[in-house]
Amino acid sequence: MADNKDYYKTLGVEKGASKEEIKKAYKKLAKKYHPDLNKDNPEAEQKFKEINEAASILGDDKKRQQYDQFGSEGMKYGGANQGFGGGFGSGFDGFDFNDIFDSFFGGGGGFGGRGRSRGPQPGADLRYDIEITLEEAAEGLEKKVKMRKNVTCDDCQGHGGTDVSTCSLCHGRGQVSRQQRTPFGIFQTQSTCPQCHGSGESYKHECKTCHGSGHVMAEKTIKITIPAGIESSTRLRISGEGEPGEPGARPGDLYVFVHIKAHDVFERDGDDLYLEVPISYSQAVIGDSIEVPTILSKAKLKIPSGTQPGTLLRMKGEGMPHLRHSGHGDQYVKIQVEVPTTITKKQKEQLEAFEKGFKDKKPHQRFFDNIRKAFK
């Protein structure tokens, strides 16, 4: 028995290993040595054959018992007389190889047995971009838009025809299979039936409007609800407004991407708004109460006396509405003091008198005094 094979050693398990341990070991090695996944390894094909042979024996209780009694050579001549065949089916005694191959071939088929049913495919998702103003974002709105897309055929209600019967090609399964014999066994793939498109049904009279597809290209009006406080580039999902799916499957969704136009007056930072407001020299000195714009209206703003250029004044609650809870952000007003470029003779005299009224030195004089002190 010089050629007797040690299947336990091949899979790297102990002789008393459970079926779950054998399955786990096989799964790890099958992925490591499968020729389609290891094309650069010249030894992968032979190694893959060896682990398949070992798993087909140890994965079947009856064959494993015969192997434990007679060894691999003894199975050929010692009364078992069954060997391990040219491949393996969907499973030996509960050992499902298709489950293993699905884990790294994506359910596209298996060795022997039945492939996994893909089923009718849902419709594709669609995208729509919409541009709104900052005022619309602050208030929220409903907008109706028109877009061309595939819709369910009204004439056949999406069935593709009339006088329904079981599809003669797939016999109602919605899937067709193709088998190919390989050195590793029988490889089987499945795909959607081209005759019934996965529905499992065929029609005596094909719909002339949609030519059996169940959907047609048409212009549809869709209502988009945009909530108040939305930010630019936010994505809204409208369920079921994508492309129609295959018969029996759900449609896709429509994703609306909202873009907000730049504003002439306001700048936005989250839920806060910023703007610049000019005031006169006298208003900055004496103080005042002025009316300033808000995003949807107007409001009073108090200018304290002695306000300096560039001062940022806060208007609480006058910003954008919060999207996910009640309340609003704030509005910040940057003060710009306007200096008149031309004045009358009388205004000049009044300003000179105003300047003489200060007992303290002028700001620029105080500045140079501080410089001189620093160098003494």
Summary of the structure (lengths in Angstrom):
residues: 376
radius of gyration: 39.9
end to end distance: 109.4
largest distance: 128.6
contacts: 1072
relative contact order: 0.10
helix: 26%
strand: 31%
